[in-house]
Amino acid sequence: MLTPQDDLIGHQLPTTFDQIDNSDPAWMERLWYTGHPSPAGDLIFDIGLGYHPNRNVMDAFAGVAVPGRQWNFRASRHLRPDPLTTCVGPLEIQVVEGLRRHRLTLGSNASGIRFELEFIGTMNPHEEKAHLRRRDGRITENMARAQQLGRYEGWIEFDGRRVELDGAQWLGQRDHSWGVRAEMRTDESHPPLTFYPPFFYAWTTAQFKDRGLHVFFKERAPGEKIYLSGEEVFALGSKVTSRNQLVDVRHEVEWHDDPHGQSVKSAVFHLRYADGRERPITIRTLPTRYFLKGGLYGGLNGWFHGDDRGKSYVEADQWDLSDPATRQLVRTLGDQVIEVRDGDEIGWGIMEYGVGKDYALYKAVQKHPPI
């Protein structure tokens, strides 16, 4: 069907913009944003929207976390007859100016979360290395993804309080991914669960005064990388060079004695760049983490990304993160606010991480689920 996007240049298929090049139900496109104040790191918000053209679904989430508590909003709708409008219930995302300004709004809803936010890109985006995986000859993942660092302005309300966002303090990151995405099922109430061989992964961003850093790696064993993508980035519009690409990361991680899950206390990443530079960065986790179960990552209570919940559906909940049963539900996957030291500079960002059973290091935390 024709949509307003079909008036724009950029078609890559002899069909309308709402059609893709295959019928795999796992094909999706996702917008994701998160922001946090620096240097406190005592609050984080996460916002996401998923486009599932072969399932006729668009879903979305938004959430806020402070130490010990998390608030969640989730929504879903049928794509058609409005397949390319990035709005689900009261949540809307608008790309005002590509790579520079995105507007995010959430109206009144049962979660108590409301916001009017603007993401302002300040750094050149990082285009991740290709994600391509096969299992038994079948492509299970063939996806592109890019991230960008920036700042936020606007306001956000939750739990009866209103927070004004000052762009000088409110840092953040966003990403945009598209393609066939590997299934992730960690909802123990609705098996089957995804099988994971031994692994350790970390996805990390940091913003300093005049530059930023992206680090993403996965290992099957210490030093045995199955994926590595990273880059030192500079001001939006500055010259990009391959010399700033990461070519290796070594790690030393210290963990909190957390009885309910995997929780990083600190880490040292030894980075090596394509131009031969080698330097360590030191990571210290700050008090707040948004657990991504709130946004359906891995599934929640039988609802998985892309599931058809009807013409229009909205739900909300609040979590007490000191409750052991809640921590068992939300598992490990989350956006942890961090402080990062690189030489004499201090920056802030987020970190996602997890250690799979039988990985050769970090044995003590492997009693808890990694994703």
Residue frames as qw, qx, qy, qz and C-alpha x, y, z in Angstrom:
[[0.000, 0.889, 0.459, 0.000, 0.00, 0.00, 0.00],
 [0.351, 0.596, -0.038, 0.721, 1.13, 3.55, -0.67],
 [0.487, -0.713, -0.327, 0.384, 2.28, 5.64, 2.29],
 [0.064, 0.990, -0.067, -0.104, 3.75, 9.16, 2.53],
 [0.524, -0.553, 0.531, 0.371, 7.25, 7.62, 2.53],
 [0.679, 0.311, 0.579, 0.328, 6.67, 6.54, -1.05],
 [0.294, 0.947, 0.106, 0.069, 6.94, 10.17, -2.12],
 [0.314, -0.833, 0.419, 0.180, 10.58, 10.15, -0.94],
 [0.607, 0.566, -0.557, -0.017, 13.66, 8.96, -2.79],
 [0.261, -0.511, 0.767, -0.288, 15.23, 5.80, -1.37],
 [0.932, 0.073, 0.129, -0.330, 13.28, 2.78, -2.65],
 [0.108, -0.523, 0.828, 0.167, 15.38, -0.35, -3.02],
 [0.336, 0.184, 0.923, 0.043, 12.66, -2.74, -4.20],
 [0.167, -0.144, -0.524, -0.823, 10.11, -2.46, -7.00],
 [0.365, -0.585, -0.720, -0.080, 7.30, -2.19, -4.44],
 [0.239, -0.851, -0.070, -0.463, 6.00, 0.23, -1.83],
 [0.082, 0.614, -0.581, 0.528, 7.93, 1.25, 1.28],
 [0.675, -0.367, 0.403, -0.497, 5.90, -0.98, 3.60],
 [0.987, 0.136, -0.057, -0.059, 7.20, -4.16, 1.91],
 [0.351, -0.701, 0.604, 0.148, 10.54, -5.87, 2.66],
 [0.405, 0.520, -0.673, -0.337, 12.64, -8.34, 0.69],
 [0.323, 0.035, -0.946, 0.005, 11.54, -11.56, 2.41],
 [0.627, -0.456, -0.313, -0.549, 8.70, -13.07, 4.41],
 [0.521, -0.030, -0.724, 0.451, 10.65, -14.23, 7.48],
 [0.424, -0.798, -0.371, -0.212, 8.51, -13.39, 10.56],
 [0.668, -0.489, -0.151, 0.540, 11.73, -12.63, 12.47],
 [0.363, 0.389, 0.153, 0.833, 12.41, -9.59, 10.24],
 [0.271, -0.851, -0.414, 0.175, 12.03, -6.47, 12.35],
 [0.326, 0.552, -0.095, 0.762, 13.16, -2.89, 12.76],
 [0.539, -0.667, -0.445, 0.257, 13.76, -1.34, 16.17],
 [0.114, 0.726, -0.154, 0.660, 14.33, 2.16, 17.52],
 [0.716, -0.484, -0.417, 0.282, 15.80, 2.37, 21.04],
 [0.097, 0.735, -0.180, 0.647, 16.76, 5.27, 23.31],
 [0.672, -0.550, -0.418, 0.267, 18.06, 5.69, 26.83],
 [0.162, 0.723, -0.160, 0.653, 19.16, 8.66, 28.89],
 [0.702, -0.498, -0.392, 0.324, 20.59, 9.41, 32.34],
 [0.087, -0.982, 0.095, -0.136, 21.92, 12.39, 34.32],
 [0.770, 0.139, -0.291, 0.551, 25.65, 12.84, 34.81],
 [0.297, 0.400, -0.859, 0.116, 27.48, 12.53, 37.10],
 [0.568, -0.262, 0.512, -0.589, 24.83, 11.18, 39.49],
 [0.351, 0.128, -0.887, -0.271, 23.59, 8.23, 37.44],
 [0.203, 0.080, 0.795, -0.566, 20.64, 7.89, 39.83],
 [0.620, 0.480, 0.374, -0.495, 17.90, 7.70, 37.17],
 [0.114, -0.187, 0.767, 0.603, 17.62, 6.09, 33.76],
 [0.682, 0.408, 0.278, -0.540, 14.85, 5.98, 31.18],
 [0.260, -0.096, 0.851, 0.446, 14.54, 3.50, 28.31],
 [0.581, 0.513, 0.172, -0.608, 12.25, 3.85, 25.28],
 [0.212, -0.194, 0.845, 0.451, 11.83, 1.53, 22.32],
 [0.682, 0.423, 0.123, -0.584, 9.63, 0.80, 19.31],
 [0.382, -0.158, 0.862, 0.294, 9.52, -2.33, 17.15],
 [0.593, 0.447, -0.187, -0.643, 8.26, -2.66, 13.56],
 [0.452, -0.084, 0.886, 0.054, 7.32, -6.22, 12.52],
 [0.427, 0.343, -0.303, -0.780, 6.10, -5.96, 8.90],
 [0.441, 0.074, -0.838, -0.312, 5.62, -9.71, 8.36],
 [0.201, -0.293, -0.870, 0.342, 3.58, -10.04, 11.56],
 [0.149, -0.669, -0.418, -0.596, 1.40, -6.93, 11.08],
 [0.587, -0.699, -0.340, 0.227, 2.52, -5.62, 14.49],
 [0.264, 0.615, -0.285, 0.686, 4.13, -2.51, 15.92],
 [0.671, -0.610, -0.395, 0.145, 5.01, -2.60, 19.62],
 [0.187, 0.690, -0.246, 0.654, 6.63, -0.13, 21.99],
 [0.665, -0.532, -0.442, 0.283, 7.74, 0.39, 25.56],
 [0.109, 0.722, -0.254, 0.635, 8.96, 3.08, 27.91],
 [0.764, -0.489, -0.391, 0.157, 10.31, 2.83, 31.42],
 [0.017, -0.805, 0.340, -0.485, 12.03, 4.67, 34.23],
 [0.834, -0.266, -0.416, 0.244, 14.28, 3.22, 36.94],
 [0.136, -0.803, 0.392, -0.428, 15.80, 4.64, 40.10],
 [0.170, 0.312, -0.888, 0.293, 17.74, 2.63, 42.70],
 [0.186, 0.075, 0.875, -0.440, 15.41, -0.14, 43.83],
 [0.482, 0.530, 0.538, -0.444, 12.36, 0.66, 41.68],
 [0.103, -0.076, 0.663, 0.737, 11.27, 0.48, 38.06],
 [0.506, 0.505, 0.377, -0.589, 8.13, 1.68, 36.23],
 [0.251, -0.043, 0.807, 0.532, 7.11, 0.16, 32.86],
 [0.574, 0.507, 0.157, -0.623, 4.74, 0.99, 30.00],
 [0.281, -0.079, 0.857, 0.424, 4.12, -1.43, 27.11],
 [0.556, 0.516, 0.194, -0.623, 1.88, -1.15, 24.06],
 [0.318, -0.017, 0.832, 0.455, 1.07, -2.91, 20.79],
 [0.540, 0.530, 0.165, -0.633, -1.08, -2.31, 17.72],
 [0.752, 0.382, 0.491, 0.216, -1.81, -3.75, 14.32],
 [0.354, -0.234, 0.337, 0.840, 0.41, -2.16, 11.68],
 [0.009, -0.215, -0.596, -0.773, -2.10, -1.79, 8.92],
 [0.571, 0.698, 0.305, 0.305, -3.77, 0.36, 7.70],
 [0.012, -0.976, 0.190, -0.108, -1.12, 2.76, 9.07],
 [0.959, -0.021, -0.139, 0.248, 2.09, 0.74, 8.71],
 [0.639, 0.278, -0.163, 0.699, 4.83, 3.37, 8.90],
 [0.226, -0.791, 0.060, -0.565, 3.62, 5.87, 11.49],
 [0.508, 0.117, -0.702, 0.486, 5.88, 5.42, 14.51],
 [0.389, -0.316, 0.290, -0.815, 3.14, 5.75, 17.10],
 [0.473, -0.206, -0.856, -0.027, 1.71, 3.07, 19.39],
 [0.388, -0.708, -0.561, 0.185, -1.07, 4.18, 21.71],
 [0.145, -0.983, -0.079, 0.085, 0.09, 7.33, 23.55],
 [0.564, -0.525, 0.379, 0.512, 3.78, 6.81, 22.62],
 [0.633, 0.763, 0.118, 0.059, 5.20, 8.49, 19.51],
 [0.581, -0.419, 0.325, 0.617, 8.69, 8.82, 18.04],
 [0.497, 0.857, 0.133, -0.033, 9.46, 11.41, 15.35],
 [0.666, -0.091, 0.218, 0.707, 12.73, 11.75, 13.44],
 [0.110, 0.917, 0.157, -0.350, 12.77, 15.54, 13.09],
 [0.358, 0.826, -0.422, -0.112, 16.21, 15.62, 11.45],
 [0.976, 0.064, -0.186, 0.090, 18.11, 12.45, 10.67],
 [0.747, 0.078, -0.325, 0.575, 21.20, 11.87, 12.87],
 [0.154, 0.348, -0.218, 0.899, 20.51, 15.15, 14.68],
 [0.343, -0.105, 0.388, -0.849, 17.09, 15.52, 16.35],
 [0.366, -0.272, -0.861, -0.225, 14.49, 12.95, 17.39],
 [0.396, -0.308, 0.231, -0.834, 11.34, 13.81, 19.35],
 [0.362, -0.159, -0.916, 0.066, 9.84, 11.31, 21.82],
 [0.399, -0.273, 0.177, -0.857, 6.49, 11.81, 23.53],
 [0.291, -0.249, -0.922, 0.061, 4.30, 9.75, 25.85],
 [0.378, -0.444, -0.108, -0.805, 0.85, 10.94, 26.85],
 [0.540, -0.334, 0.491, -0.596, -1.27, 9.98, 29.83],
 [0.723, 0.068, -0.662, -0.185, -1.46, 6.26, 30.60],
 [0.820, -0.514, -0.191, -0.164, -1.79, 3.83, 33.49],
 [0.787, 0.051, -0.317, 0.527, 1.98, 3.68, 34.18],
 [0.332, -0.887, -0.140, 0.288, 2.11, 7.27, 35.39],
 [0.510, -0.254, 0.351, 0.743, 5.05, 7.89, 33.03],
 [0.423, 0.864, 0.273, 0.001, 4.72, 10.87, 30.72],
 [0.494, -0.450, 0.248, 0.702, 7.36, 12.76, 28.77],
 [0.525, 0.849, 0.065, 0.024, 8.24, 15.20, 26.03],
 [0.637, -0.511, 0.374, 0.440, 11.87, 14.60, 25.12],
 [0.603, 0.776, -0.167, -0.073, 14.24, 15.55, 22.36],
 [0.832, -0.230, 0.279, 0.420, 17.34, 13.54, 21.58],
 [0.269, 0.929, -0.210, -0.142, 20.07, 15.78, 20.13],
 [0.937, 0.119, 0.027, 0.327, 22.85, 13.89, 18.36],
 [0.170, -0.936, 0.266, 0.157, 26.29, 15.25, 19.21],
 [0.401, -0.480, 0.724, 0.291, 28.67, 12.52, 17.98],
 [0.459, 0.331, -0.658, -0.496, 29.16, 10.72, 14.69],
 [0.910, -0.119, 0.130, -0.376, 27.16, 7.48, 14.70],
 [0.217, -0.424, 0.874, 0.094, 28.87, 4.11, 15.02],
 [0.815, 0.219, -0.281, -0.458, 27.84, 1.52, 12.43],
 [0.699, -0.375, 0.601, -0.101, 28.27, -1.90, 13.97],
 [0.034, 0.301, -0.885, -0.355, 29.92, -4.74, 12.12],
 [0.640, -0.039, -0.481, -0.598, 27.41, -6.99, 10.35],
 [0.532, -0.182, 0.709, -0.427, 25.43, -9.46, 12.46],
 [0.724, 0.255, -0.476, -0.429, 25.14, -12.76, 10.55],
 [0.378, -0.294, 0.838, -0.260, 24.49, -16.13, 12.16],
 [0.688, 0.094, -0.560, -0.452, 23.46, -19.52, 10.84],
 [0.499, -0.258, 0.750, -0.350, 22.23, -22.59, 12.70],
 [0.607, 0.158, 0.778, 0.037, 22.05, -25.91, 10.90],
 [0.346, 0.213, 0.616, 0.675, 22.36, -24.06, 7.60],
 [0.004, -0.813, -0.534, -0.233, 19.51, -21.64, 8.27],
 [0.192, 0.389, -0.154, 0.888, 20.08, -17.90, 8.68],
 [0.393, -0.630, -0.635, 0.213, 18.90, -17.04, 12.17],
 [0.178, -0.846, -0.130, 0.486, 20.25, -13.47, 12.20],
 [0.506, 0.300, 0.334, 0.737, 21.10, -11.05, 9.42],
 [0.182, -0.904, -0.374, 0.101, 20.88, -7.60, 10.89],
 [0.390, 0.461, -0.094, 0.792, 22.36, -4.11, 10.66],
 [0.429, -0.807, -0.375, 0.156, 22.60, -1.80, 13.67],
 [0.376, 0.471, -0.135, 0.786, 24.00, 1.65, 14.39],
 [0.431, -0.687, -0.457, 0.364, 24.30, 3.74, 17.56],
 [0.239, 0.643, 0.002, 0.728, 24.68, 7.42, 18.26],
 [0.419, -0.392, -0.504, 0.645, 25.62, 9.37, 21.38],
 [0.008, 0.583, 0.239, 0.776, 23.95, 12.63, 22.30],
 [0.009, -0.048, -0.548, 0.835, 22.05, 14.64, 24.89],
 [0.129, -0.588, -0.778, -0.179, 18.43, 15.04, 25.97],
 [0.097, -0.050, 0.205, -0.973, 16.24, 18.05, 26.64],
 [0.503, -0.360, -0.534, -0.576, 12.63, 18.22, 27.78],
 [0.436, -0.358, 0.522, -0.639, 10.83, 16.72, 30.78],
 [0.518, -0.066, -0.842, -0.136, 9.73, 13.39, 32.17],
 [0.548, -0.391, 0.294, -0.679, 7.13, 12.54, 34.82],
 [0.657, -0.055, -0.751, -0.041, 6.85, 9.35, 36.87],
 [0.508, -0.347, -0.681, 0.397, 5.63, 8.38, 40.34],
 [0.190, -0.899, -0.389, 0.072, 4.08, 11.83, 40.77],
 [0.375, -0.687, 0.154, 0.603, 7.34, 13.71, 40.22],
 [0.591, 0.797, 0.097, 0.080, 8.50, 15.81, 37.28],
 [0.639, -0.412, 0.282, 0.585, 12.12, 16.02, 36.16],
 [0.400, 0.891, -0.070, -0.201, 13.35, 18.76, 33.84],
 [0.873, 0.034, 0.235, 0.426, 16.16, 17.59, 31.54],
 [0.014, -0.911, 0.255, 0.323, 19.07, 19.96, 31.09],
 [0.854, 0.503, -0.114, 0.066, 21.05, 19.07, 27.97],
 [0.140, 0.764, -0.567, 0.275, 24.30, 19.94, 29.74],
 [0.389, -0.392, 0.759, -0.345, 23.81, 17.05, 32.20],
 [0.820, 0.155, 0.448, -0.320, 21.46, 14.57, 30.53],
 [0.073, 0.465, -0.780, -0.413, 23.49, 12.26, 28.34],
 [0.804, 0.170, 0.459, -0.337, 22.20, 9.37, 26.32],
 [0.084, -0.280, 0.829, 0.477, 22.45, 7.00, 23.43],
 [0.757, 0.338, 0.199, -0.523, 20.16, 5.56, 20.82],
 [0.242, -0.230, 0.844, 0.419, 20.30, 2.79, 18.29],
 [0.704, 0.409, -0.030, -0.580, 18.48, 1.70, 15.15],
 [0.294, -0.232, 0.908, 0.190, 18.53, -1.89, 13.94],
 [0.736, 0.365, 0.010, -0.570, 16.85, -3.70, 11.07],
 [0.415, 0.370, -0.801, -0.221, 16.82, -7.15, 9.50],
 [0.835, -0.224, -0.480, -0.147, 16.29, -10.73, 10.64],
 [0.196, -0.636, 0.537, -0.519, 16.92, -10.76, 14.38],
 [0.401, 0.055, -0.903, 0.147, 17.77, -13.88, 16.39],
 [0.627, -0.572, -0.366, -0.381, 15.01, -15.05, 18.70],
 [0.152, 0.295, -0.677, 0.656, 15.61, -14.47, 22.41],
 [0.690, -0.463, -0.360, -0.424, 13.31, -16.38, 24.77],
 [0.284, 0.206, -0.726, 0.591, 14.10, -16.20, 28.49],
 [0.570, -0.294, 0.118, -0.758, 10.53, -16.16, 29.86],
 [0.028, 0.166, -0.971, 0.172, 10.57, -19.26, 32.07],
 [0.505, 0.239, 0.571, -0.602, 6.78, -19.21, 32.37],
 [0.752, 0.555, 0.114, -0.336, 6.42, -19.89, 28.63],
 [0.439, -0.376, 0.711, 0.400, 9.03, -22.36, 27.30],
 [0.883, -0.023, -0.086, 0.460, 10.86, -23.28, 25.17],
 [0.276, -0.889, 0.143, 0.337, 13.81, -21.16, 26.27],
 [0.561, 0.761, -0.321, 0.052, 16.65, -20.11, 24.00],
 [0.913, -0.247, 0.016, 0.325, 19.75, -22.28, 24.45],
 [0.142, 0.935, -0.310, 0.095, 23.00, -20.38, 25.03],
 [0.866, 0.085, -0.295, 0.393, 26.44, -22.06, 24.94],
 [0.557, -0.547, -0.164, 0.603, 29.16, -20.62, 27.24],
 [0.346, 0.670, 0.191, 0.629, 29.71, -16.90, 26.61],
 [0.280, -0.610, -0.285, 0.685, 30.57, -13.51, 28.04],
 [0.307, 0.609, 0.380, 0.625, 29.37, -10.34, 26.37],
 [0.199, -0.622, -0.298, 0.697, 29.47, -6.62, 27.10],
 [0.274, 0.674, 0.401, 0.557, 27.94, -3.73, 25.18],
 [0.419, -0.596, -0.251, 0.637, 29.28, -0.40, 26.44],
 [0.304, 0.761, 0.200, 0.536, 29.05, 3.28, 25.54],
 [0.463, -0.570, -0.242, 0.634, 30.73, 6.32, 27.07],
 [0.275, 0.859, 0.184, 0.390, 30.67, 10.06, 26.44],
 [0.552, -0.329, -0.144, 0.753, 33.56, 12.34, 27.29],
 [0.011, 0.681, 0.107, -0.724, 33.89, 16.09, 26.77],
 [0.319, 0.628, -0.343, -0.621, 34.77, 16.00, 23.06],
 [0.374, 0.274, -0.832, -0.304, 34.48, 12.35, 22.04],
 [0.825, -0.165, 0.224, -0.491, 32.65, 9.11, 22.62],
 [0.004, -0.368, 0.928, 0.050, 33.32, 5.40, 22.78],
 [0.878, 0.036, -0.049, -0.474, 31.44, 2.29, 21.63],
 [0.005, 0.397, -0.916, 0.054, 32.55, -1.21, 22.69],
 [0.871, 0.020, 0.126, -0.475, 30.68, -4.44, 21.89],
 [0.276, 0.421, -0.860, -0.083, 32.14, -7.92, 22.13],
 [0.917, -0.168, 0.091, -0.349, 31.04, -11.53, 22.61],
 [0.111, 0.529, -0.840, 0.037, 33.30, -14.41, 23.62],
 [0.886, -0.113, -0.390, -0.223, 32.85, -18.18, 23.79],
 [0.825, -0.325, -0.212, 0.411, 36.00, -18.44, 25.93],
 [0.283, -0.855, 0.065, 0.430, 38.41, -15.84, 27.33],
 [0.164, -0.559, 0.514, 0.630, 40.08, -14.14, 24.37],
 [0.257, 0.173, 0.864, 0.396, 38.04, -16.16, 21.84],
 [0.294, 0.374, 0.101, -0.874, 35.95, -13.46, 20.17],
 [0.359, 0.405, 0.812, 0.220, 32.89, -14.45, 18.15],
 [0.177, 0.843, 0.376, 0.341, 31.95, -10.80, 17.63],
 [0.425, -0.455, -0.127, 0.772, 33.72, -7.46, 18.05],
 [0.234, 0.710, 0.351, 0.564, 32.57, -4.01, 17.01],
 [0.398, -0.766, -0.254, 0.437, 33.72, -0.72, 18.47],
 [0.435, 0.578, 0.157, 0.672, 34.97, 2.74, 17.67],
 [0.258, -0.487, -0.257, 0.794, 36.13, 6.01, 19.16],
 [0.237, 0.713, 0.526, 0.398, 33.82, 8.69, 17.75],
 [0.256, -0.190, -0.118, 0.940, 34.03, 12.47, 17.57],
 [0.263, 0.452, 0.260, -0.812, 31.76, 15.47, 16.99],
 [0.599, 0.544, 0.585, -0.057, 28.94, 15.02, 14.49],
 [0.488, 0.871, 0.032, -0.038, 30.19, 15.94, 11.03],
 [0.232, -0.767, 0.564, 0.201, 33.89, 15.52, 11.80],
 [0.544, 0.478, -0.645, -0.244, 36.05, 13.35, 9.57],
 [0.913, -0.230, 0.271, -0.201, 35.70, 9.60, 10.15],
 [0.341, 0.613, -0.709, -0.067, 38.74, 7.33, 9.88],
 [0.915, -0.081, -0.380, -0.107, 39.17, 3.57, 10.20],
 [0.391, 0.386, -0.623, 0.556, 42.15, 4.18, 12.52],
 [0.336, -0.317, 0.450, -0.764, 39.70, 4.67, 15.39],
 [0.850, -0.106, -0.348, -0.382, 38.09, 1.23, 15.00],
 [0.596, -0.509, 0.581, -0.218, 38.59, -1.26, 17.83],
 [0.649, 0.368, -0.642, -0.176, 40.47, -4.43, 16.91],
 [0.599, -0.089, -0.762, 0.231, 40.70, -6.11, 20.33],
 [0.455, -0.637, 0.169, -0.599, 39.37, -5.92, 23.90],
 [0.525, -0.030, -0.791, 0.313, 40.64, -7.73, 26.98],
 [0.474, -0.629, -0.125, -0.603, 38.71, -7.54, 30.23],
 [0.316, -0.025, -0.784, 0.533, 38.95, -7.84, 34.00],
 [0.443, -0.519, -0.302, -0.666, 35.57, -7.67, 35.77],
 [0.065, 0.017, -0.780, 0.622, 34.73, -7.44, 39.47],
 [0.397, -0.443, -0.655, -0.467, 31.22, -8.44, 40.52],
 [0.434, -0.431, 0.308, -0.728, 28.97, -7.35, 43.37],
 [0.037, -0.042, -0.972, 0.229, 28.05, -10.03, 45.89],
 [0.524, 0.009, -0.065, -0.849, 24.46, -9.85, 44.66],
 [0.374, -0.008, 0.902, -0.216, 22.31, -12.78, 45.88],
 [0.576, 0.522, 0.479, -0.407, 19.66, -12.17, 43.22],
 [0.706, 0.689, 0.159, 0.031, 21.50, -11.74, 39.92],
 [0.709, 0.114, 0.109, 0.688, 24.61, -10.86, 37.93],
 [0.041, -0.990, -0.132, -0.003, 25.71, -7.33, 38.79],
 [0.664, 0.367, -0.153, 0.633, 29.00, -5.76, 37.71],
 [0.443, -0.786, -0.173, 0.395, 30.80, -3.66, 40.33],
 [0.010, 0.844, -0.339, -0.416, 33.74, -2.47, 38.20],
 [0.888, 0.286, 0.284, 0.219, 35.76, -3.47, 35.17],
 [0.139, -0.686, 0.431, 0.569, 38.91, -2.69, 33.25],
 [0.809, 0.523, 0.266, 0.039, 38.78, -3.01, 29.46],
 [0.395, -0.493, 0.463, 0.621, 42.11, -3.02, 27.65],
 [0.615, 0.720, 0.241, -0.213, 41.37, -1.56, 24.23],
 [0.447, -0.269, 0.531, 0.667, 43.47, -1.83, 21.08],
 [0.453, 0.736, 0.125, -0.487, 42.71, 0.36, 18.07],
 [0.834, 0.486, 0.201, 0.169, 43.43, -0.14, 14.37],
 [0.315, 0.876, -0.259, 0.259, 46.18, 2.52, 14.47],
 [0.661, 0.201, -0.584, 0.427, 48.09, 0.50, 17.10],
 [0.226, -0.519, 0.366, -0.738, 47.08, 2.50, 20.17],
 [0.591, -0.296, -0.746, 0.081, 46.53, 0.47, 23.32],
 [0.103, -0.354, 0.373, -0.852, 44.91, 1.93, 26.41],
 [0.197, -0.336, -0.893, 0.225, 42.84, 0.78, 29.37],
 [0.343, -0.466, -0.098, -0.810, 39.52, 2.22, 30.44],
 [0.102, -0.077, -0.851, 0.509, 38.16, 1.76, 33.97],
 [0.422, -0.419, -0.491, -0.636, 34.43, 1.29, 34.47],
 [0.022, 0.067, 0.749, -0.659, 32.52, 1.87, 37.70],
 [0.182, -0.516, -0.754, -0.363, 28.84, 1.03, 37.82],
 [0.179, -0.207, 0.218, -0.937, 26.48, 3.70, 39.17],
 [0.340, 0.007, 0.752, -0.565, 23.36, 2.98, 41.25],
 [0.640, 0.376, 0.271, -0.612, 20.76, 2.50, 38.53],
 [0.095, -0.108, 0.884, 0.444, 19.91, -0.19, 35.98],
 [0.675, 0.222, 0.024, -0.703, 16.83, -0.47, 33.76],
 [0.447, -0.063, 0.891, 0.049, 15.96, -4.16, 33.43],
 [0.254, 0.235, -0.522, -0.779, 14.96, -4.77, 29.82],
 [0.013, 0.325, 0.945, -0.013, 12.33, -7.36, 30.68],
 [0.160, 0.587, 0.410, -0.680, 10.22, -4.25, 31.17],
 [0.360, 0.562, -0.298, -0.682, 10.48, -3.73, 27.41],
 [0.927, 0.213, 0.138, -0.277, 9.78, -7.43, 26.58],
 [0.350, 0.634, -0.687, -0.046, 13.41, -8.37, 25.84],
 [0.078, 0.178, -0.968, 0.159, 13.35, -12.15, 26.17],
 [0.470, -0.401, -0.665, -0.420, 9.61, -12.08, 26.74],
 [0.118, -0.128, 0.584, -0.793, 7.48, -11.33, 29.80],
 [0.485, 0.200, 0.637, -0.565, 4.49, -13.34, 31.04],
 [0.577, 0.354, 0.727, 0.112, 4.04, -14.97, 27.65],
 [0.387, 0.903, 0.135, -0.124, 4.32, -11.76, 25.60],
 [0.664, -0.181, 0.357, 0.632, 7.25, -11.61, 23.17],
 [0.046, 0.523, -0.257, -0.811, 8.36, -8.93, 20.71],
 [0.230, 0.152, -0.679, -0.681, 6.13, -9.01, 17.64],
 [0.056, 0.317, 0.937, -0.134, 3.25, -10.95, 19.22],
 [0.215, -0.418, -0.458, -0.755, -0.21, -9.95, 18.04],
 [0.063, -0.244, -0.706, 0.662, -2.05, -8.44, 21.02],
 [0.199, 0.721, 0.655, -0.109, -4.95, -7.21, 18.94],
 [0.304, 0.805, 0.274, 0.430, -5.88, -3.95, 17.27],
 [0.043, 0.718, -0.290, 0.632, -4.68, -1.88, 20.23],
 [0.810, -0.430, -0.379, 0.125, -3.28, -2.96, 23.60],
 [0.094, 0.699, -0.388, 0.593, -1.61, -1.16, 26.53],
 [0.792, -0.495, -0.347, 0.080, -0.37, -2.36, 29.93],
 [0.086, 0.748, -0.399, 0.523, 1.77, -1.03, 32.79],
 [0.830, -0.433, -0.330, 0.121, 3.43, -2.23, 35.98],
 [0.095, -0.850, 0.411, -0.315, 5.85, -1.21, 38.74],
 [0.870, 0.024, -0.449, 0.205, 8.65, -3.34, 40.16],
 [0.508, -0.804, 0.292, -0.101, 10.22, -3.42, 43.59],
 [0.679, 0.532, -0.493, 0.115, 13.76, -4.43, 42.70],
 [0.161, -0.495, 0.737, -0.432, 14.57, -5.37, 46.29],
 [0.848, -0.033, 0.304, -0.432, 12.05, -8.22, 46.05],
 [0.355, -0.342, 0.835, 0.245, 13.81, -11.56, 45.31],
 [0.577, 0.422, 0.699, -0.005, 10.90, -12.85, 43.19],
 [0.385, 0.894, 0.057, -0.224, 11.00, -9.73, 41.02],
 [0.076, -0.736, 0.612, 0.281, 14.75, -10.02, 40.55],
 [0.508, -0.032, 0.848, 0.150, 14.31, -13.65, 39.51],
 [0.541, 0.686, 0.474, -0.107, 11.73, -12.50, 36.95],
 [0.281, 0.934, -0.106, -0.192, 13.83, -9.68, 35.46],
 [0.927, 0.137, 0.061, 0.345, 17.05, -11.75, 35.29],
 [0.587, -0.375, 0.120, 0.708, 20.26, -9.92, 34.17],
 [0.389, 0.409, 0.416, 0.713, 19.75, -8.09, 30.88],
 [0.130, -0.902, -0.351, 0.214, 19.61, -4.37, 31.56],
 [0.391, 0.713, -0.041, 0.580, 21.06, -0.94, 30.87],
 [0.653, -0.563, -0.256, 0.437, 23.45, -0.17, 33.74],
 [0.126, 0.973, -0.076, 0.176, 24.57, 3.45, 34.15],
 [0.856, -0.143, -0.055, 0.494, 28.37, 3.68, 34.37],
 [0.072, -0.947, 0.241, 0.199, 31.24, 6.07, 34.97],
 [0.900, 0.279, 0.074, 0.327, 34.22, 5.54, 32.65],
 [0.281, -0.850, 0.291, 0.337, 37.80, 6.76, 33.16],
 [0.824, 0.438, 0.131, 0.334, 40.07, 6.97, 30.13],
 [0.488, 0.332, -0.178, 0.787, 43.41, 8.50, 31.07],
 [0.106, -0.110, -0.402, 0.903, 42.66, 11.81, 32.78],
 [0.391, -0.129, -0.277, -0.868, 39.13, 12.04, 31.37],
 [0.259, 0.193, 0.853, -0.410, 35.87, 10.94, 32.98],
 [0.381, -0.030, -0.490, -0.784, 32.81, 10.04, 30.93],
 [0.508, 0.080, 0.661, -0.546, 29.42, 8.45, 31.45],
 [0.467, 0.160, -0.640, -0.589, 27.36, 5.91, 29.58],
 [0.851, -0.147, 0.236, -0.445, 25.70, 2.53, 29.94],
 [0.079, 0.380, -0.917, -0.086, 26.72, -1.11, 29.94],
 [0.908, -0.025, -0.005, -0.418, 24.86, -4.33, 29.16],
 [0.114, 0.508, -0.849, 0.089, 26.49, -7.64, 30.12],
 [0.904, -0.168, 0.140, -0.367, 26.02, -11.30, 30.93],
 [0.007, -0.491, 0.871, 0.016, 28.02, -14.47, 31.62],
 [0.849, 0.031, -0.316, -0.423, 26.77, -17.83, 30.38],
 [0.848, -0.393, 0.340, -0.108, 27.15, -21.09, 32.26],
 [0.908, -0.019, 0.264, 0.325, 30.54, -22.84, 31.80],
 [0.371, 0.859, -0.176, 0.304, 32.38, -19.75, 30.57],
 [0.782, 0.054, -0.421, 0.456, 35.92, -20.15, 31.93],
 [0.201, 0.164, -0.370, 0.892, 35.95, -16.91, 34.00],
 [0.361, -0.206, 0.144, -0.898, 33.59, -15.25, 36.47],
 [0.365, -0.145, -0.917, -0.071, 32.29, -18.57, 37.81],
 [0.027, -0.219, -0.699, 0.680, 30.70, -17.14, 40.95],
 [0.381, 0.301, 0.121, -0.866, 27.95, -15.27, 39.07],
 [0.324, 0.112, -0.774, -0.532, 27.05, -18.14, 36.74],
 [0.027, 0.293, 0.909, -0.295, 24.49, -19.47, 39.23],
 [0.297, 0.606, 0.328, -0.661, 22.28, -16.61, 38.00],
 [0.642, 0.568, 0.482, 0.183, 20.75, -16.43, 34.47],
 [0.464, -0.208, 0.224, 0.831, 22.90, -14.37, 32.06],
 [0.016, 0.225, 0.465, 0.856, 20.26, -12.77, 29.80]]
